[in-house]
Amino acid sequence: MSSTTPALLAPERAQQLAAEFGLKPDEYDRVLAILGRAPSLTELGIFSVMWSEHCSYKSSRVWLRQLPTKAPWVIHGPGENAGVIDIGEGLAAIFKMESHNHPSFIEPYQGAATGVGGILRDVFTMGARPIANLNALRFGNPALPKTRQVLDGVVRGIGGYGNCVGVPTVGGEVNFHPAYNGNPLVNAMTVGIARTDKIFLSAAAGVGNPVVYVGSKTGRDGIHGATMSSAEFSADSEEKRPTVQVGDPYAEKLLIEACMELMATDAIVAIQDMGAAGLTSSSVEMAGKGGVGIELNMEKVPQRETGMTAYEMMLSESQERMLMVLKPGEEHVAEAIFTKWELDFAVIGHLTDTGHIVIRHNGEIEADIPLAPLESEAPLYHRPTTETPKQPVLDAATVADPIGLQAALEKLIGSPDLCSRRWIWDQYDSTVGGQTVKRPGAADAAIVRLEDSKRALAMTTDCTPRYCAADPEEGGKQAVAEAWRNITATGALPLAVTDNMNFGNPEKPEIMGQFAAAVRGMAAACTALDFPVVSGNVSLYNETEGRGILPTPAIGAVGVIEDAAKAIGYGLAPGLELVLLGETQGWLGQSLWLREVAGQEAGAPPPVDLAAERRNGDFVRAQIQAGKLAACHDLADGGLLVAAAEMAMEGSAGATLTAAPAGIPAHAWFFGEDQGRYLVATSDALALLEAARAAGIPAQRIGRSGGGDLVVEGSLAISVSDLRAAHERFLPALMAQ
């Protein structure tokens, strides 16, 4: 005879487990008040993962509300599995970026691989076929063996999963800094395409409708993964290896195809990826959004291990699984499809009108929780904040150039943050699917053509953590502005943002202050640039033994270009005139030159003039669309001379640049990181300069392409082949150790 209430934990044991599961004493008291009794083990597990930082955003929600999320082209903003924007022709771009930081430090290959798998599911669960993956990676000091081990595993994991699934990895970024020694950042982004009239949402509906489990079987991997990702690391982090999931990209490919086939029918009411917190989060979120109850029978869950308990099945984060609500009578249609694709299919429950989640296992009730307070009474913290002290503006005239332009350029382009990423890109299939127009390293943003269409999407990931550490608000602003610039530099119109907020321990006022300031900066930039945030992820507690990462609000962005043939890259051809657009003051504060050459991490970061960003970018985009520019590169890390070198190396054409103007030190002119600037190549500089003057855009002709050398009149001459050798050397040499 089955019981009508779950087996409850003894009070002392419940308190002990609550602490182990990451619930604060007052949070546990709230659990007791909601239930009106002690919890069962499964109930305590459900509360702990749903109220974890990773799932509930209890420290960040109050700040994230400042971000602009609406625009005429936004179909679905934050709150769904991924953001959805209208890109014309009856099509929508669906995209999101998420972190897999903690798992990737513990088990680099599987941590990164399952990060890719999870973000793919977030996108195709909404009816989109994934067309591109990107990533944003941060690693520690490259001299450390652990850094090389993590770098190797992460890159192989991203490539291994994405290549096997058949989705091209088309872009990303990589930084190195000792602040990431104990906490690398692995942020994965996926972009997909769906018809605007065939977008699938997650809100469950229809009392009595069947709840269906599809995909791979459930094992014990990943249990309490969300909780692990909501806490600092300590010296024993290696012991957390069992909380890292194990991915199967071939099963994911089958799952994509099976879901796409079922989505072509009229059988699905709601669908949700089993991501962080697995079956718990998917069932709770689907029923909660729909305002219904849900009852699940755990013995019906496909299992790959024997003797699994309800607690283990509810909290497992085994990969390649989805939860669906189907229309009554459509089970046989869905089962036939998933059986054909050799995937598990099981009806594991149904929707109810109780407003509760009820978990049964072998005739016994293991959990019975009211859903509304599980969400409405989830903790929401207004944590104290401390502002980051402002750094003084660095006067470039007071910083001597110790080695000269040529030695500095060679040092910079061979440095960890600016060296060629070819060692990484070559492990990714960037052209599978045949729609990649601009491969990694050819343009400021990746360009992927839409099938059966002239138009294409431009996409990028961007952030400059050293700016964010010095001034989080200006750094947040700059991250958005640079993403906008990178899309603009290809000729595409930037449309929307997904963010990945990577920060340290939010219980420290200085960390919460960084977060709040970064959000303010992002909100200002997104508003000024008509660049709404439609999805995102927050990853906090990125600290090991009390040492936190640099604040890293990574920005993923998507834009559209009406004709893919008009998209341009930054490779130089000979015989073109070079024009610098935007104002140059020679800003050296927090620049890579200052760090790599002068040995300082000092000064205020370059300010971002959002009105100038908008004006300059709109001008550049119009010139590209009119066919007036042959190449375009935004000026970012390393400044003007690094941008010129990258353009020369990509196009295998040299260039001769005029000397620095009077009044600005040469090293500040060539390596300063003033914002809102573009280096463009044109066949008609006079016409471009006149158009810029009429538009109020600072512009000056600074050189001409041609020959085999990069030359600065009077101070530098280096062959493009020597530049390339210096540029390509670092990563292969590092990984050969």
Legacy VTK file of the C-alpha trace (Angstrom):
# vtk DataFile Version 3.0
C-alpha trace
ASCII
DATASET POLYDATA
POINTS 737 float
0.000 0.000 0.000
1.517 3.359 -1.037
2.030 6.219 1.360
0.430 9.638 0.823
3.310 11.656 2.272
7.024 11.328 1.648
9.444 9.814 4.125
10.677 12.847 6.041
14.207 13.494 7.196
14.933 13.761 10.884
15.332 17.454 11.847
19.030 17.224 12.687
19.819 15.283 9.534
17.775 17.684 7.397
19.654 20.695 8.764
22.992 19.013 8.161
22.108 18.109 4.571
20.676 21.555 3.890
24.038 23.076 4.765
25.872 20.503 2.643
23.538 21.281 -0.277
24.324 25.015 -0.030
21.155 26.304 1.671
21.690 29.060 4.217
19.951 28.637 7.609
17.314 31.270 6.795
16.715 29.669 3.388
16.173 26.315 5.068
13.718 27.960 7.492
11.830 29.221 4.435
11.669 25.645 3.104
10.131 24.487 6.377
7.567 27.301 6.233
6.555 26.465 2.663
6.161 22.761 3.383
4.766 23.152 6.895
6.935 20.204 7.916
10.388 18.700 7.542
11.411 17.859 3.972
12.166 14.493 2.441
15.582 13.949 0.879
14.199 14.494 -2.617
12.345 17.640 -1.570
15.470 19.055 0.041
17.433 18.306 -3.126
14.819 20.060 -5.265
14.827 23.181 -3.095
18.619 23.293 -2.926
19.168 23.222 -6.676
16.256 25.496 -7.576
17.406 28.026 -4.989
21.075 27.747 -5.909
22.756 30.819 -7.326
23.160 28.990 -10.607
19.411 28.435 -11.064
17.711 31.230 -9.110
19.999 34.234 -9.755
19.231 35.271 -6.184
22.125 37.747 -6.024
21.850 39.122 -9.558
18.152 39.376 -10.465
17.724 42.732 -8.812
20.453 44.242 -11.020
19.660 42.455 -14.282
16.270 44.186 -14.408
18.086 47.357 -15.492
19.030 45.854 -18.858
16.904 46.854 -21.871
15.237 43.749 -23.291
12.650 45.023 -25.769
12.739 46.252 -29.349
10.399 45.876 -32.343
12.531 42.988 -33.601
12.619 41.113 -30.274
10.167 38.194 -30.300
11.148 36.605 -26.971
13.532 38.147 -24.468
14.946 36.749 -21.205
12.851 34.046 -19.546
12.825 31.450 -22.286
15.523 28.900 -23.076
17.119 31.388 -25.484
16.449 34.823 -26.953
14.533 35.186 -30.211
14.768 38.053 -32.708
13.087 38.663 -36.068
15.629 38.728 -38.913
13.172 39.105 -41.792
11.876 36.743 -44.476
9.724 35.014 -41.853
12.819 33.824 -39.994
14.050 34.239 -36.428
17.528 33.999 -34.958
17.537 32.152 -31.629
20.668 32.409 -29.501
22.157 32.306 -26.047
25.500 32.085 -24.246
26.086 30.052 -21.071
28.991 29.218 -18.793
30.536 25.881 -17.923
33.347 27.334 -15.842
33.508 25.160 -12.748
33.094 21.824 -14.594
35.779 22.804 -17.103
38.357 23.354 -14.380
37.626 19.997 -12.758
37.387 18.001 -15.997
38.395 20.260 -18.923
37.379 18.033 -21.831
33.960 16.957 -20.569
33.272 20.294 -18.902
33.729 22.170 -22.163
32.083 19.502 -24.312
28.934 19.388 -22.203
28.884 23.177 -22.147
28.569 23.083 -25.929
25.950 20.340 -25.738
23.877 22.249 -23.208
23.798 25.497 -25.146
22.904 23.645 -28.338
19.886 22.162 -26.559
18.809 25.562 -25.255
18.554 26.693 -28.877
17.047 23.692 -30.644
14.505 23.148 -27.878
12.843 26.297 -29.233
12.545 24.877 -32.738
15.746 26.354 -34.173
18.273 24.430 -36.185
21.713 25.411 -34.844
23.885 27.036 -37.511
26.882 28.258 -35.509
28.766 27.911 -32.237
31.068 30.499 -30.665
32.942 30.661 -27.387
34.639 33.057 -25.002
37.531 31.508 -23.077
39.744 32.774 -20.271
42.740 30.909 -18.910
45.381 31.510 -16.255
49.109 32.143 -16.520
50.256 30.169 -19.594
53.536 29.318 -17.860
51.662 27.018 -15.455
51.304 23.328 -16.397
47.690 23.410 -15.130
46.867 26.204 -17.570
48.204 24.179 -20.484
46.267 21.126 -19.314
43.010 23.081 -19.025
43.552 24.891 -22.343
44.221 21.628 -24.150
41.211 19.846 -22.651
38.797 22.738 -23.172
39.733 23.265 -26.811
39.556 19.533 -27.555
36.207 19.328 -25.759
34.682 22.216 -27.712
36.007 20.894 -31.007
35.160 17.285 -30.273
31.529 17.989 -29.430
30.800 20.680 -32.015
32.546 18.850 -34.851
30.697 15.593 -34.157
27.305 17.306 -33.969
27.979 19.006 -37.280
27.575 22.626 -36.162
30.446 24.921 -37.207
32.429 26.748 -34.534
32.917 30.089 -36.244
34.240 32.556 -33.695
35.233 33.439 -30.179
37.957 34.971 -28.054
40.735 33.822 -25.752
42.491 35.738 -22.947
45.149 34.776 -20.425
45.657 36.308 -16.976
46.852 34.940 -13.622
43.463 35.865 -12.113
42.033 32.839 -13.962
44.614 30.377 -12.587
42.066 28.692 -10.341
38.956 29.476 -12.342
39.098 29.324 -16.137
36.051 30.663 -17.930
34.351 28.603 -20.621
31.403 30.488 -22.115
29.664 28.734 -25.008
27.261 30.380 -27.455
24.957 28.868 -30.072
22.953 30.595 -32.804
20.079 28.866 -34.568
17.415 29.660 -37.153
13.677 28.951 -36.960
10.546 30.139 -38.693
8.805 32.840 -36.722
5.575 30.822 -36.797
7.252 27.633 -35.498
8.853 28.715 -32.223
8.411 26.371 -29.272
8.089 27.589 -25.699
8.440 25.933 -22.309
5.206 26.805 -20.455
3.265 23.604 -19.791
-0.486 23.616 -20.429
-3.425 21.221 -20.387
-4.354 19.316 -17.237
-3.974 15.617 -17.934
-1.562 16.096 -20.813
1.261 13.547 -20.881
4.768 14.511 -19.746
7.358 12.775 -21.896
11.069 12.093 -21.415
13.198 11.755 -24.565
16.879 11.356 -25.390
19.562 9.460 -23.508
19.206 7.469 -20.308
19.677 8.970 -16.840
22.777 8.136 -14.829
24.420 9.414 -11.701
26.673 11.957 -13.426
26.222 15.638 -12.633
24.246 15.221 -9.413
24.331 18.572 -7.616
26.220 20.146 -10.512
24.190 23.351 -10.122
25.061 23.504 -6.443
28.740 22.944 -7.194
28.626 25.835 -9.685
27.186 28.093 -6.976
30.128 27.884 -4.582
33.773 28.836 -4.459
36.416 26.236 -5.188
38.828 25.073 -2.541
41.962 22.969 -2.597
39.891 19.769 -2.863
38.072 20.796 -6.062
39.367 17.693 -7.853
37.135 15.630 -5.570
34.114 17.224 -7.247
34.817 15.354 -10.484
31.645 13.205 -10.113
29.526 16.374 -10.408
30.777 16.895 -14.001
28.507 15.508 -16.695
29.628 13.256 -19.525
28.557 14.189 -23.046
27.741 12.135 -26.156
27.700 14.371 -29.255
26.421 11.571 -31.471
23.360 11.180 -29.239
22.929 14.967 -29.397
22.921 14.895 -33.190
20.217 12.220 -33.130
18.279 14.256 -30.578
18.407 17.364 -32.770
17.063 15.472 -35.763
14.360 13.684 -33.776
13.175 16.935 -32.172
13.153 18.725 -35.531
11.060 15.924 -36.996
8.573 15.959 -34.126
8.401 19.766 -34.263
7.200 19.481 -37.854
4.045 17.812 -36.463
1.431 19.366 -34.184
2.154 17.143 -31.195
4.167 19.381 -28.843
2.562 21.640 -26.245
5.780 22.604 -24.439
9.397 21.532 -24.463
12.399 22.134 -22.212
16.015 21.061 -22.158
17.150 19.151 -19.073
20.085 21.425 -18.286
21.337 22.529 -14.881
19.452 20.565 -12.183
18.217 18.171 -14.853
14.720 16.764 -14.449
14.104 19.032 -11.457
14.567 22.368 -13.227
12.847 21.283 -16.432
9.724 19.971 -14.698
9.510 22.781 -12.131
10.048 25.543 -14.696
7.627 24.110 -17.256
4.817 23.593 -14.758
5.558 26.846 -12.929
5.462 28.953 -16.103
2.209 27.294 -17.117
0.546 27.668 -13.707
-0.245 23.959 -13.501
0.844 21.037 -11.381
2.947 18.096 -12.489
3.224 14.508 -11.311
6.150 12.289 -12.276
6.690 8.549 -11.833
10.390 7.888 -11.402
10.282 4.186 -12.155
9.363 5.125 -15.736
12.472 7.277 -16.234
14.947 5.527 -18.589
17.975 4.656 -16.442
21.435 3.473 -17.336
22.386 2.503 -13.781
20.682 0.126 -11.391
19.144 1.018 -8.067
18.809 4.733 -8.726
16.731 6.640 -6.190
14.180 9.342 -6.926
16.596 11.878 -5.438
19.369 10.801 -7.824
17.119 10.810 -10.878
15.650 14.231 -10.108
19.067 15.837 -9.606
21.091 14.018 -12.248
22.497 16.231 -14.974
23.039 13.457 -17.491
23.249 14.968 -20.948
21.254 14.811 -24.171
17.809 14.712 -22.527
14.623 16.718 -23.074
11.253 16.971 -21.337
8.063 17.548 -23.314
4.372 18.001 -22.783
2.424 16.443 -25.652
-1.131 16.760 -26.815
-3.285 13.808 -25.690
-3.147 10.904 -28.103
0.065 12.060 -29.794
2.333 9.824 -27.753
2.476 7.165 -30.463
3.545 9.738 -33.067
6.397 10.959 -30.877
7.437 7.486 -29.792
7.720 6.314 -33.393
10.013 9.212 -34.241
12.321 8.776 -31.257
12.432 5.024 -31.699
13.443 5.536 -35.332
16.317 7.736 -34.164
17.312 5.099 -31.575
16.611 7.356 -28.602
14.747 6.646 -25.402
11.111 7.684 -25.149
8.946 7.349 -22.055
5.752 8.848 -20.716
6.839 9.608 -17.156
3.949 11.665 -15.857
1.141 14.095 -16.515
0.006 17.629 -15.742
-2.393 18.222 -12.871
-4.506 21.041 -11.450
-2.931 20.828 -7.983
-0.239 23.471 -8.443
2.215 20.988 -6.869
5.091 18.921 -8.151
4.562 15.372 -6.935
7.294 12.777 -7.341
6.409 9.091 -7.049
8.739 6.122 -7.096
7.649 2.515 -6.880
4.286 3.523 -5.452
5.700 5.829 -2.778
5.525 9.616 -2.752
9.061 11.000 -2.613
8.198 14.705 -2.882
5.139 16.935 -2.783
5.970 20.642 -3.130
3.750 23.620 -3.994
5.230 25.170 -7.130
4.200 28.804 -6.703
6.189 29.479 -3.513
9.101 27.435 -4.839
9.512 30.297 -7.296
7.858 33.284 -5.596
9.581 32.729 -2.257
12.966 31.909 -3.726
15.642 34.058 -2.091
16.267 37.486 -3.619
19.210 39.316 -2.125
19.985 43.031 -2.206
23.575 42.417 -1.294
25.729 45.333 -0.149
27.953 46.884 -2.783
31.235 48.754 -2.697
32.259 50.816 -5.708
35.583 50.042 -7.365
37.959 52.977 -6.740
38.525 55.047 -9.874
41.994 54.901 -11.381
43.707 58.146 -12.371
43.923 59.011 -16.050
47.362 58.059 -17.324
49.252 60.813 -19.116
50.910 59.108 -22.091
53.671 61.707 -22.088
54.838 60.450 -18.689
55.241 56.824 -19.845
58.493 56.298 -21.716
58.773 53.916 -24.648
61.424 51.410 -23.505
61.939 49.421 -26.708
60.620 51.307 -29.764
57.755 50.635 -32.149
59.126 47.629 -34.009
60.158 45.613 -30.958
56.896 46.520 -29.249
54.834 45.392 -32.242
56.642 42.060 -32.452
56.217 41.552 -28.721
52.529 42.419 -28.784
51.467 40.327 -31.762
53.299 37.353 -30.249
51.865 37.865 -26.751
49.322 35.437 -25.240
46.393 37.840 -25.702
47.170 38.834 -29.305
48.965 35.844 -30.817
47.363 33.807 -33.590
44.589 31.501 -32.440
45.152 29.166 -35.378
46.200 26.321 -33.048
42.724 26.612 -31.551
40.728 27.274 -34.740
42.304 24.359 -36.541
40.713 22.018 -34.000
37.268 23.403 -34.793
35.354 22.670 -37.981
34.358 26.189 -38.960
32.890 25.373 -42.370
30.724 22.277 -41.839
27.330 22.960 -43.361
28.882 25.003 -46.160
27.361 28.348 -45.121
30.334 30.029 -43.417
31.197 33.198 -45.331
33.865 34.628 -43.016
35.938 32.061 -41.145
37.684 32.725 -37.817
40.422 35.322 -38.174
39.163 36.793 -41.435
36.809 39.445 -40.102
35.835 41.147 -36.857
32.698 38.997 -36.688
31.871 35.602 -38.113
29.460 35.592 -41.061
27.171 32.622 -41.719
24.809 32.657 -44.690
21.212 31.541 -44.274
20.222 28.614 -46.451
18.216 29.514 -49.563
18.697 33.220 -48.865
21.071 36.054 -49.780
21.166 37.310 -46.222
23.534 36.231 -43.473
24.051 36.569 -39.755
27.084 38.239 -38.199
28.079 37.092 -34.707
30.797 37.766 -32.160
31.815 37.444 -28.505
33.624 40.265 -26.724
34.857 41.549 -23.366
38.004 43.254 -22.061
38.323 42.070 -18.440
41.270 44.324 -17.572
39.080 47.343 -18.372
36.308 45.888 -16.193
38.679 45.386 -13.264
39.854 49.004 -13.423
36.368 50.482 -13.987
33.510 47.943 -14.128
30.957 50.431 -15.467
33.176 51.646 -18.285
34.264 48.053 -18.911
30.668 46.848 -19.181
29.934 49.679 -21.571
33.001 48.878 -23.655
32.183 45.158 -23.923
28.832 45.977 -25.519
30.320 48.709 -27.715
33.073 46.446 -29.016
30.598 43.708 -29.916
28.521 46.328 -31.749
31.648 47.587 -33.555
32.770 44.111 -34.563
29.434 43.335 -36.197
29.319 46.783 -37.813
32.837 46.329 -39.240
31.554 43.522 -41.476
28.707 45.632 -42.845
26.013 43.945 -40.751
23.396 45.679 -38.594
23.791 44.727 -34.902
20.442 43.550 -33.488
20.720 41.994 -30.043
22.913 40.736 -27.229
23.244 37.678 -25.036
25.461 38.080 -21.982
27.494 35.840 -19.721
28.206 37.551 -16.409
31.291 35.930 -14.853
32.197 37.301 -11.418
33.583 36.246 -8.057
31.831 35.780 -4.722
28.732 38.049 -4.570
28.797 37.963 -0.774
31.805 40.296 -0.952
30.625 43.918 -1.368
33.455 44.748 -3.746
32.427 41.891 -6.076
28.753 42.828 -5.951
29.830 46.389 -6.657
31.667 45.209 -9.778
28.564 43.362 -10.935
26.200 46.279 -10.355
28.517 48.736 -12.102
29.077 46.435 -15.090
25.317 46.073 -15.535
24.920 49.864 -15.436
27.504 50.252 -18.162
25.991 47.501 -20.268
22.498 48.969 -19.903
23.705 52.403 -21.006
25.463 50.986 -24.068
22.612 48.671 -25.063
20.159 51.562 -24.817
22.296 54.013 -26.788
23.060 51.462 -29.527
19.541 49.939 -29.822
21.103 46.634 -28.865
18.749 44.855 -26.413
19.695 41.916 -24.208
17.497 38.932 -25.100
19.116 36.110 -23.131
22.029 35.414 -20.848
23.629 33.619 -17.963
25.153 34.568 -14.619
28.126 32.685 -13.197
29.160 33.787 -9.721
31.521 32.365 -7.087
34.343 32.132 -9.621
36.939 32.055 -6.850
39.434 29.525 -5.596
40.654 29.761 -2.012
39.365 33.333 -1.828
41.019 34.584 -5.024
38.542 35.781 -7.617
38.685 36.210 -11.365
38.717 39.536 -13.154
35.133 40.743 -13.613
34.187 39.359 -17.025
30.794 40.357 -18.437
31.186 38.546 -21.752
28.938 39.767 -24.554
27.667 37.599 -27.385
26.000 39.503 -30.196
24.132 38.870 -33.424
23.442 41.091 -36.422
22.065 40.664 -39.917
23.342 41.653 -43.349
20.864 41.703 -46.214
23.349 40.444 -48.797
26.144 38.138 -47.654
28.147 39.103 -50.740
28.514 42.625 -49.319
30.118 41.458 -46.068
33.772 42.432 -45.781
36.690 41.281 -43.674
39.914 42.978 -42.664
42.418 41.401 -45.052
44.351 44.011 -47.041
44.748 43.957 -50.815
47.517 46.039 -52.435
46.889 49.447 -53.926
44.392 50.748 -51.374
44.463 53.862 -49.224
44.165 53.502 -45.450
41.916 55.828 -43.479
41.573 56.031 -39.710
38.035 56.841 -38.571
37.322 58.077 -35.052
39.208 60.280 -32.630
42.687 59.312 -31.399
44.126 60.806 -28.228
46.673 58.059 -27.531
44.972 56.404 -24.520
47.466 54.085 -22.821
45.673 53.405 -19.521
45.009 49.635 -19.134
46.311 49.053 -22.673
48.074 45.879 -23.707
51.119 47.944 -24.656
51.285 49.270 -21.097
51.091 45.750 -19.666
53.237 43.803 -22.108
55.867 46.430 -22.944
55.968 48.865 -20.020
55.172 46.196 -17.411
52.292 48.099 -15.791
48.598 47.388 -15.253
47.607 50.923 -14.388
45.403 53.889 -15.144
41.780 54.357 -16.104
40.591 52.372 -19.127
39.685 54.283 -22.287
36.309 56.023 -21.981
33.457 55.031 -24.264
31.588 57.881 -25.936
28.339 56.150 -26.872
27.124 58.952 -29.129
30.404 58.797 -31.057
30.206 54.993 -31.196
26.762 55.203 -32.760
27.694 57.949 -35.193
30.970 56.378 -36.304
29.518 52.883 -36.599
26.463 53.930 -38.569
28.764 55.789 -40.968
31.073 52.808 -41.435
28.175 50.427 -42.043
26.666 52.729 -44.663
30.002 52.984 -46.466
30.379 49.190 -46.521
26.838 48.714 -47.793
27.532 51.258 -50.538
30.585 49.274 -51.624
33.010 52.062 -50.698
35.279 50.032 -48.374
37.440 47.038 -49.304
38.465 46.134 -45.734
37.577 47.254 -42.234
38.994 46.477 -38.792
37.856 47.934 -35.497
40.655 49.175 -33.247
40.756 47.316 -29.953
43.556 45.499 -28.088
46.919 46.820 -29.223
45.545 49.852 -31.041
46.322 51.139 -34.522
49.595 49.391 -35.328
48.364 45.971 -34.196
45.228 46.430 -36.314
47.348 47.337 -39.336
49.566 44.300 -38.756
46.546 41.996 -38.512
45.117 43.417 -41.733
48.459 42.961 -43.480
48.880 39.367 -42.280
45.339 38.391 -43.239
45.614 39.872 -46.723
49.309 39.035 -47.297
49.867 42.631 -48.381
52.132 45.140 -46.743
51.361 48.761 -45.929
53.154 52.025 -45.346
51.832 54.258 -42.555
52.608 57.903 -41.964
54.409 58.898 -38.785
52.542 59.920 -35.661
51.211 63.485 -35.723
52.851 66.163 -33.619
51.590 66.388 -30.055
51.023 62.663 -29.434
53.943 60.353 -28.490
54.486 57.763 -31.221
53.882 54.791 -28.917
50.615 56.336 -27.697
49.449 57.078 -31.246
50.200 53.601 -32.532
49.332 51.482 -29.466
46.755 53.578 -27.608
43.349 51.943 -27.265
40.976 54.878 -27.808
37.481 53.544 -28.470
35.040 53.976 -31.340
37.703 53.721 -34.080
38.008 51.801 -37.346
40.907 51.338 -39.762
39.492 51.032 -43.277
40.904 50.425 -46.739
39.402 52.209 -49.747
40.206 52.944 -53.362
38.978 56.531 -52.994
40.213 58.170 -49.825
39.221 61.672 -50.911
35.575 60.717 -51.310
35.600 58.894 -47.992
37.200 61.820 -46.180
34.641 64.207 -47.635
31.763 61.914 -46.613
33.214 61.603 -43.101
33.604 65.387 -42.828
29.983 65.878 -43.845
28.871 63.312 -41.225
30.981 64.862 -38.464
33.269 61.823 -38.233
36.970 62.389 -37.398
38.938 60.897 -40.305
42.453 61.032 -41.690
44.372 59.290 -44.410
47.276 57.483 -42.739
48.831 55.290 -45.407
48.609 52.953 -48.356
48.711 49.190 -48.828
51.220 47.394 -50.996
54.597 45.699 -50.973
55.701 42.962 -48.648
56.543 45.005 -45.550
54.674 46.862 -42.848
56.363 50.260 -42.640
55.981 53.284 -40.398
57.785 56.175 -41.999
60.990 56.865 -40.161
60.687 54.253 -37.399
59.628 50.754 -38.451
59.982 48.297 -41.311
59.204 44.615 -40.933
58.228 42.010 -43.508
54.723 40.597 -43.318
56.221 37.100 -43.329
58.297 37.941 -40.238
55.220 39.417 -38.591
53.308 36.233 -39.286
56.088 34.083 -37.869
56.057 36.091 -34.628
52.272 35.998 -34.557
51.965 32.240 -35.082
54.685 31.123 -32.674
53.222 31.324 -29.176
50.458 28.728 -28.897
52.142 25.883 -30.808
55.317 26.405 -28.758
53.342 26.548 -25.516
51.423 23.364 -26.223
54.526 21.514 -27.382
56.028 21.749 -23.882
LINES 1 738
737 0 1 2 3 4 5 6 7 8 9 10 11 12 13 14 15 16 17 18 19 20 21 22 23 24 25 26 27 28 29 30 31 32 33 34 35 36 37 38 39 40 41 42 43 44 45 46 47 48 49 50 51 52 53 54 55 56 57 58 59 60 61 62 63 64 65 66 67 68 69 70 71 72 73 74 75 76 77 78 79 80 81 82 83 84 85 86 87 88 89 90 91 92 93 94 95 96 97 98 99 100 101 102 103 104 105 106 107 108 109 110 111 112 113 114 115 116 117 118 119 120 121 122 123 124 125 126 127 128 129 130 131 132 133 134 135 136 137 138 139 140 141 142 143 144 145 146 147 148 149 150 151 152 153 154 155 156 157 158 159 160 161 162 163 164 165 166 167 168 169 170 171 172 173 174 175 176 177 178 179 180 181 182 183 184 185 186 187 188 189 190 191 192 193 194 195 196 197 198 199 200 201 202 203 204 205 206 207 208 209 210 211 212 213 214 215 216 217 218 219 220 221 222 223 224 225 226 227 228 229 230 231 232 233 234 235 236 237 238 239 240 241 242 243 244 245 246 247 248 249 250 251 252 253 254 255 256 257 258 259 260 261 262 263 264 265 266 267 268 269 270 271 272 273 274 275 276 277 278 279 280 281 282 283 284 285 286 287 288 289 290 291 292 293 294 295 296 297 298 299 300 301 302 303 304 305 306 307 308 309 310 311 312 313 314 315 316 317 318 319 320 321 322 323 324 325 326 327 328 329 330 331 332 333 334 335 336 337 338 339 340 341 342 343 344 345 346 347 348 349 350 351 352 353 354 355 356 357 358 359 360 361 362 363 364 365 366 367 368 369 370 371 372 373 374 375 376 377 378 379 380 381 382 383 384 385 386 387 388 389 390 391 392 393 394 395 396 397 398 399 400 401 402 403 404 405 406 407 408 409 410 411 412 413 414 415 416 417 418 419 420 421 422 423 424 425 426 427 428 429 430 431 432 433 434 435 436 437 438 439 440 441 442 443 444 445 446 447 448 449 450 451 452 453 454 455 456 457 458 459 460 461 462 463 464 465 466 467 468 469 470 471 472 473 474 475 476 477 478 479 480 481 482 483 484 485 486 487 488 489 490 491 492 493 494 495 496 497 498 499 500 501 502 503 504 505 506 507 508 509 510 511 512 513 514 515 516 517 518 519 520 521 522 523 524 525 526 527 528 529 530 531 532 533 534 535 536 537 538 539 540 541 542 543 544 545 546 547 548 549 550 551 552 553 554 555 556 557 558 559 560 561 562 563 564 565 566 567 568 569 570 571 572 573 574 575 576 577 578 579 580 581 582 583 584 585 586 587 588 589 590 591 592 593 594 595 596 597 598 599 600 601 602 603 604 605 606 607 608 609 610 611 612 613 614 615 616 617 618 619 620 621 622 623 624 625 626 627 628 629 630 631 632 633 634 635 636 637 638 639 640 641 642 643 644 645 646 647 648 649 650 651 652 653 654 655 656 657 658 659 660 661 662 663 664 665 666 667 668 669 670 671 672 673 674 675 676 677 678 679 680 681 682 683 684 685 686 687 688 689 690 691 692 693 694 695 696 697 698 699 700 701 702 703 704 705 706 707 708 709 710 711 712 713 714 715 716 717 718 719 720 721 722 723 724 725 726 727 728 729 730 731 732 733 734 735 736
